[in-house]
Amino acid sequence: MKSLLSRAIYHTGQRSLKRLVNSKAGNINENKTPLRRLLQDASAFAEVGAVTPAEGELEWATQPYTINSKKETTSYIDPKDTTVLLFPGQGSQHVGMGRRLLEVPAAKDLYELAASIVGWDVGRVCREGPEDELQRRCQTAVMVTSLGALELARETRPGAVERVRAVAGFSLGEISALVFAGSLPFEQALRLVELRAAAMEAAARERSGGMLTVWLTPDATLARLLAAARQHAVSSDLPDPVCQIANYLFPGCKVLAGDEAALRFVEKEGRAFGVRRSARVRVAGAFHTALMARAELAVRDALRLCDVSAPRVRVVSCVDARACGDAAAVRRRVARLTAAPVRWEQTLHALYARPRDAAQPLTLALGPGGALRSTLKLVNARAWDCSLQVDV
């Protein structure tokens, strides 16, 4: 296995986002909201550490994962001979992740490459923290670590990685999945994730909100609860409150997100609508809701500078539980990842729906964290029986 550093020297022959910002957003007032200022100053997306390559170096595109991939055939393949990869999202991070990857040369190269692109030591933050820095930079840290877990899987189960026929990722993890599938260059994906994280943070500062996991009884009336929560939260300062499903996790479990007043109502009155219990999610924003609409616009603009191509393996999107067929479909779904609900339960159904007597593929849930594999057990126990956690 050649070093990722030699296979993935990042491609810098791209247009500057600064030119886009100057031409399309030059009239934005600097005194406006933090997110507007972020859009105006977003030249870092394409230019951090940029070096003008020599003419011959332009062929060194950043595609470390699918260079040798072959186009999928339409002939029947026994599921037992295939592999599915699951990539985690924000929230799976923990200080110390990535320590096992120190023994994997390709993963070490990947951390070094990522650090040279984003301008901070990704490996150190993952392994040593501190906690507050890891939380601030968790999206980049999780993406790089999950791709590092893939390199560990290459060493320990090379045949399984060669037989990958489908991939999916939870929210942020979908971007990692698209990197593996050859749809997004690694460098551009990293810069996109950095901008996405900053845009989401700015949107959360503009209008605070939160997220709440709820476990429901079989006869729960969730739609009525959400409507009652929004009605309760209406005030002169908040004429149009938000409270909606942000994540579909598994049967009987959803994550709600929205304005604080509405979430407090759910915590206090939810039992009357069939909420068995609830727990706050440790985030500082109402992600995957309408409150992230402005962050979605920032991501959509940045995507115009990305070299997006059709995936070389099947990527099932958590936006709508459908496969991304071409580059245009990838762009649409990545843009919507920020404000659209994560339909993870439906995505797992799309990946593993088979006749009862049919075999299931091997699934590798890539670290950090074990939430994706735990969720798979609650959605499809037979698929879980054929799954493994690649811990880091």
N, C-alpha and C positions, 0 to 999 in steps of 0.2 A: 504493500500500500504506500503510494507516494505521499509525502507530507502534504497536508492541506495547504500549507504556506506556499509550496511550489505549484500546487494546482489551482490555488485560489488567490493569487496576487490580484488585489482588487482593481477593477476596471474604472479608470477615472476619465475616460474619453466620453464625457456626457455634458449635456447643456447645463448651464448654471441656473440654479433656482433664483438667484438674484435678478437675472434678466427677466424672469417671469414675474417676480414680485414688482420690479420697477415698471413693467409694462402693464400689468393687470391690477396691481394694488398700490400703485404709487400715490394715489389720492387718498389713502386711508389716513385719518388723523391720528398722530402719535398719542394724543391725549385720550383716545378712546379706550376700550376695554383691554385687559391683558391679552386676550386671545387675538384681538386685532393687531396689537403690537407684535405678538408672536408671528403672525402671518407676514407682517412687514419686515421682520428681522430674520426670516426663515432662510436666509442665504446659507446658513451653516448646514442645512440639509444636504447640499451638494458639494460644499467646498471645504469642510474641515479636513486639514491635512492633505488637500488635493495637490497632486504633482502632475505636471504635464508629461505624459509618457512619450518615449520615442516612437516613431512611426510603426516599427515592427512590434511594439509591445501592446498595441491595441487588440491583438488577437488573444491576449491573456484575460479572457472574460472570467468573472467570478461565478463559476458553476461547479463547485466541488462535489456535487451529489449525483448528478445524472448524466455526466459526460458519456458514460458507456451504456446508458439505458437504451433499450430497444422499444420500439413502438408496440403497444399492446395489440395482440391479435384478437380476432373475434372467435377463434376456436375455443372449445370448452377446455377449461383448466380445473382440475379437481381442487376444491377449496383447501384440502389438506396440504397441497403443494404451494400455497400462497401465504403471504404475510400482510397484515394490516399494521400501520404505525399510527399511534395516537400521541399528539403533542400537547403538553399542558399550557395553561394560561397564567395570567397574573393571579397571585394569591398562593401559588404553589411554592414560592421561594422560601428559603430558610438559610440562616447563616451556617456555613459549613458545606453547602452543596458544592459539588464539583471536586471535592478532595480525592475521590476515587479516580477522577480523570487525570490526575497528575501522572499516573502510570501509563497513560495512553498518549503516545507522541502526537498523533493526529489531533486529538482534543486539545492538547497543550498548544499546538500551532494555531488552532481555531481561536482560543482565547487571546493569543498574541495578535492575531490578525484583527480580531474585533477591537482590541485596545487601540491598535494603530488607526482604526477607522473612526471610532467615537471619541478618542482623546482621553480616556480614563481607564484605569486598570480593572477590567471586567473580572478577571480571575481572582484578584485579591479581594474585591468587594464580595464576590460570591463565597469565597472560602473563609474570610476573616471579618466581614462586615465593615464598620459597625451596623447594627440593625437599622438605624434610621437612614443611613446611606443606601443600604440594600433596598429598603422600602421605596425610596425616591427613585431608584434606578432599576426597579424590579423587572420592568418589561424587557429591557435589553438583557439583563442578567438571566432571566428565565429562557429567553430565546436562545442565547448562546449555549447555556448549560444543557438544554434539551437536544440541541444539535451535537453537543459534545457527547451526550448519552448515546446518540446514534453512532458516533465513532467507536464508542465502547462496544456497542452491539456488533459493529463490523468486525471487531477483533474476536469477540467471543462467539458470535453466531453469524459468520459471513454468508452462509448459504441462505439464512432467513432474510437478510437484508437484500440479497440479490433477487429474492422471490417476492418482493413487495409489489402488490397490485392495487392497493388503495391506502389513502392516508386521510387523516382529519385532525383538526386541532381546535381546542377550546378557546374561542376569542383570539387573543394574541397568538395562540398556538397554530391558528390557521395560517398565519404569515410564515411561521417556521415550516409548516407542511408544504407551502408553496415554494419555499427555498429548496427543500428536498426534491420536489417535483420538477425543478428546473424552470418554474414559472417566474420567479423573482430572483435577480442576482443577489448574492449574499450581502455585498456592500450596500446596495440600494435598500434592501430590506432592513438592514440595521439602521440606516439613516431615517427610513420611514418610521420605524418603531420609536426611535428617539423623538422625532417630531410628534408622533401620535401621543406619546406619554406627556409631553409638554402641553399639547393642545388640550388633552383631557384634564390635566391639572388646572390649566387656565379657565376652562369652562366650569370646573367645579368651584373655583374661586368666585366666578361671576354670580353663581347661584348655588348655594350649598344644598347638599342632599345626602342621602345615605342608601344603604342596601340592607335587606333583612331576609334571612332564610326562613321559610315557613314550611312546617310539616302538617299535612292536611288529612282530615278524616275522609272516608270514601264519599260521604254525602256533603262535603264542603261546598259552599256557594261562594267561590272566589270572586266571580265577576261582581256579585252584589257587594262583597267586602271592599273591593277596589273602588267601586262607585261611591260607597258610603264614606270611605277614607278621603276621597277627593272632595266630596261635598263638605265634610267636616273641616277640611283645611282651608276652605275658601275664606278670604278676608280682603280688606281693602288693599293690603300690601301684597296679597297673593290671590289675584282674581281667577287664575287658571292653574290650580295645583296639579302636580304630576304624581301618579302612583300607579305603577304598571308592573307586569311580569318582565324581569330582566333576564332571567336564566330559567330554562326548563331543564331540570337536572335528572329526575327519575320519577316514576309514578308516585304521586303523593308528596312531592317535594319541589318547591319552586323558590326562586329568589326574587323578591320584590324590590323595587327601587323607586325613588322619587323624593319629594319634599319631606322635610323632617316632620312637619305637623301631621302629614298623612301617615307616615310610618309609625308615629307614636300612637295614632288611633288604632292601627292594626295590632300593635303590641297590647294595647289596653282592651280592645273590644273584639279581637279576632276570634276568641273562643266561641262566641255566639254565631259565628259564620263557619265554624268547622276547622279552625286552626288548633291543632293539638299542642304545638309549641313553636317558638320562634327564637331566632338568635341573630344578633347583629353581625354583619360582615365587616371586617376591619379594613374599610376603605373610606376615603374622604371625598366621596362623590357619588352621584346617582348614575353610574355607568350603564350603558346599554338602554338608555331611555331618551326621550325627547330633549332632556336637559343637556345631552351631549351633541345636539345638532350642529352647533357651531364648531366643535372639534371635528365632526365629520367633514365639514366643508374644508378645514385645513388639510385633512388627510386626502380628500378628493383632489385638491389642488396639487399636493405633492406627488400624487400618483401619476400626474401628467408627465412628470420628469422621469418616471421609472420605465425601464425596458421590460415590459410585461409580455410574456409569451404563453402559449397554450401549455397546460401541464402535461408532462410525459407519463405520469401515472394518474389514476383516478383520484381526484381530490373532492371529497364531499364537504360542502360548506356548511358551517354551523349557522349561517344566516337563514338558510331555507331548506337545509337537508337535501340539497340537490348537487350533483356533480358539476364542476366548472368545466364547461366544454371548450372554451376558447379564451383568448386574452381579454376580450371585451367582458365576458362573464366574470373573469377574475377581478378586473378593475371594479366592476359594480359591487361585487361582494366584499372586497377589501375595504372599499369606501364605506360600506354600510356596517362593517364590523363594530364601529365605535358606538353607534346609537341604536342599532337594531337589537332585539332580544337574541340571546344565545339559545338556539333550539338544539341543545345537546342530546336530549332524549330522542328526538326525532332523527338526529344525525346517526345515532347508534342503531336505530331501527333500519335506516337506509343502508348501513354498512353490513348488518348481520341478518337481515330478514331472509330466511331460507326455509324450505320444508323441514318438518320436524326430524326426518330421518337423514337429512343432508349433513355433511361434515362442516365444521367451522374452520376458518383459517387460523393460523397462529397470529396472535396479537401481541405486539411489543408496545407497552405503555412506557414512554420515555420519561426519565426523571427530569426535574425533582418532584417529590411528593407522590402520593399514591392515590389521589382522589379520583383520577380518571378510571383506574382499574376498579376501585370500590364502586363507582357509579355504574360501570359496565355490569358488575355482578347483579345489581338491582334492576337493570334493564333487560339483560339477556344472560342468564346464568350459564347457558351452554357455551356462549362465546367466552365468558369469563374462565370457564374450565380450560380453555385453550390459550390463555393469556399469561404473559410474564411481565413483571416490572423490571425495567432496566434502571436500577438505582444508581445514584451518583454520590 
